Amino acid sequence: MTDQDIVNLYWQRSERAIPETAGVYGPYCHTVAYNLLRNTEDAEESVNDTWLAAWNAMPPSRPNSLKAFLGKLTRNIAVSRLRRKGSLKRGGGVAATALEELSECLPSDFDLERTVEARELGRLLGRFLKKLPERDQVIFVGRYFYVLTAEEIAQRLRMKPATVRTALYRTRKKLVQELEKEGEWNGQQLVSL
């Protein structure tokens, strides 16, 4: 079944939509949730919540990319679960560490979580990522969207963890430069967000 067929099932309010979605995207959504939560039960609950969120969102939404749509829903639900449970310590604080690393690119008095969700910053990051070599894009998205550790990224890309950490460091520095060039960063605050 194609993504369009699955979206059509949601629009028809067919009960088949959820099992079809779970069959195609269940493992993907579980991975997204687990990488943030580092707890199987919480990840499974987040995935189940994703199916409900997708059911409630379609219609009126008709996503262009069902995978990206479901990944974003799952990630947002997992982050909310992380906040609710105060479970940033789970998984050795991997999610908190990833957000903390990215915050080095933003001013200290800036609310990172609120801003990451902001549409304009998303556009800026999207433009920035398109300028990067594919390997650096994969590393950056793996770390800051999927919240993978440097070791997990290194294993997937058959690299050394130190190489991944270096690439992340350099990419964060490039991001600061890009934000400065765009006039969005003045060393203290984002200007026009």
C-alpha positions in Angstrom: 0.0 0.0 0.0 1.4 3.4 -0.9 1.6 6.4 1.3 -1.2 8.1 -0.7 -3.4 5.1 -0.2 -2.8 5.2 3.5 -3.6 9.0 3.6 -6.8 8.3 1.6 -7.8 5.8 4.3 -7.5 8.5 6.9 -9.5 10.9 4.8 -12.2 8.2 4.3 -12.1 7.6 8.1 -11.5 3.9 7.5 -10.4 1.9 10.5 -7.9 0.2 8.3 -5.8 3.4 8.2 -4.1 2.7 11.6 -3.1 -0.9 11.1 -1.9 -0.1 7.6 0.2 2.8 9.0 1.5 0.6 11.8 2.5 -2.1 9.4 4.5 0.3 7.2 5.8 2.8 9.7 5.6 1.1 13.1 9.3 0.2 13.4 10.4 3.7 12.1 8.2 5.5 14.7 9.3 3.2 17.4 13.0 4.0 16.6 12.3 7.7 16.7 10.5 7.4 20.1 13.0 5.0 21.6 16.0 7.2 20.6 14.6 10.0 22.7 13.1 8.0 25.6 15.5 5.1 25.9 12.6 3.0 27.3 10.7 0.4 25.3 7.4 0.8 27.1 7.4 4.6 26.8 8.4 4.3 23.1 5.5 1.9 22.5 3.1 4.2 24.2 4.4 7.1 22.2 3.9 5.2 18.9 0.3 4.3 19.9 -0.3 8.0 20.7 1.2 8.8 17.2 -1.5 6.7 15.5 -4.2 8.6 17.5 -2.6 11.9 16.6 -2.4 11.0 12.9 -6.1 10.0 13.0 -7.0 13.3 14.6 -4.8 15.3 12.1 -6.1 13.7 8.9 -8.3 15.4 7.8 -7.8 18.3 7.6 -4.0 17.7 7.0 -2.9 15.9 3.9 0.9 15.4 4.4 3.2 15.5 1.4 5.5 13.0 3.1 3.7 10.5 5.4 7.0 9.3 6.9 8.2 12.8 7.8 4.7 13.7 9.1 4.6 10.6 11.4 8.2 11.1 12.4 7.5 14.6 13.6 4.3 13.5 15.4 6.2 10.7 17.1 9.1 13.0 18.1 6.8 15.7 19.5 4.9 13.1 21.5 8.1 11.5 22.8 9.5 14.9 23.8 6.2 15.7 25.6 6.4 12.4 27.4 10.0 13.2 28.4 8.9 16.5 29.9 5.8 15.1 31.6 7.7 12.3 33.3 10.7 14.4 34.1 12.7 11.6 32.6 15.6 13.5 31.1 17.8 11.3 33.2 16.6 8.2 31.3 19.0 6.9 28.8 21.9 8.7 30.5 20.4 12.1 29.6 21.0 11.5 25.9 18.1 13.8 24.8 19.1 16.5 27.2 22.7 16.3 26.1 21.8 16.6 22.4 19.7 19.6 23.1 22.4 21.1 25.2 25.0 20.6 22.4 22.7 22.4 19.9 22.1 25.2 22.4 25.8 26.2 22.0 24.7 27.7 18.7 22.1 29.8 20.4 22.2 32.4 23.2 22.0 31.2 26.7 18.9 33.2 27.6 17.1 31.8 24.6 14.3 29.2 25.1 15.7 26.4 22.8 12.8 24.0 23.0 10.2 26.7 22.0 12.5 28.0 19.2 13.3 24.6 17.7 9.5 24.2 17.2 9.3 27.7 15.6 8.6 27.6 11.9 11.2 30.3 11.0 14.1 28.6 12.7 13.0 25.4 11.0 13.3 27.1 7.7 16.7 28.4 8.5 17.9 25.0 9.6 16.5 23.5 6.5 18.3 25.9 4.2 21.5 25.4 6.3 21.3 21.6 6.0 20.8 21.7 2.2 24.2 23.4 1.9 26.0 20.7 3.9 27.5 17.6 2.3 25.2 14.6 2.6 27.4 12.9 5.2 27.2 16.0 7.5 23.4 16.2 6.9 23.0 12.6 8.0 25.2 13.1 11.1 23.4 16.3 12.1 19.9 15.0 11.6 20.9 11.7 13.3 22.1 13.6 16.4 19.6 16.4 16.7 16.4 14.9 15.3 16.7 11.2 16.0 18.9 11.9 19.1 21.4 9.2 18.3 24.7 9.1 20.2 27.9 9.7 18.3 28.7 6.0 18.7 25.3 5.0 17.2 25.9 7.3 14.2 29.4 6.1 13.8 28.3 2.5 13.8 25.7 3.2 11.1 28.0 5.2 8.9 31.0 2.9 9.6 33.1 5.8 11.0 34.9 6.4 14.3 32.9 8.1 17.0 35.6 10.8 17.3 35.1 11.6 13.6 31.3 12.0 14.2 31.9 14.2 17.2 34.3 16.4 15.2 31.8 16.6 12.3 29.1 17.7 14.8 31.3 20.3 16.3 32.3 21.7 12.9 28.7 21.7 11.8 27.5 23.6 14.9 30.2 26.2 14.2 29.0 26.5 10.6 25.5 26.9 11.9 26.5 29.8 14.1 28.3 31.4 11.1 25.3 30.9 8.9 23.0 32.5 11.5 25.3 35.4 11.8 25.4 35.8 8.0 21.6 35.6 7.9 21.5 38.4 10.5 19.6 36.1 12.9 22.3 35.9 15.5 24.3 38.7 17.1 26.1 36.7 19.8 23.4 37.4 22.4 20.0 36.9 20.8 18.2 36.0 17.7 17.1 39.3 16.1 14.2 38.7 13.8 12.6 35.4 14.9 
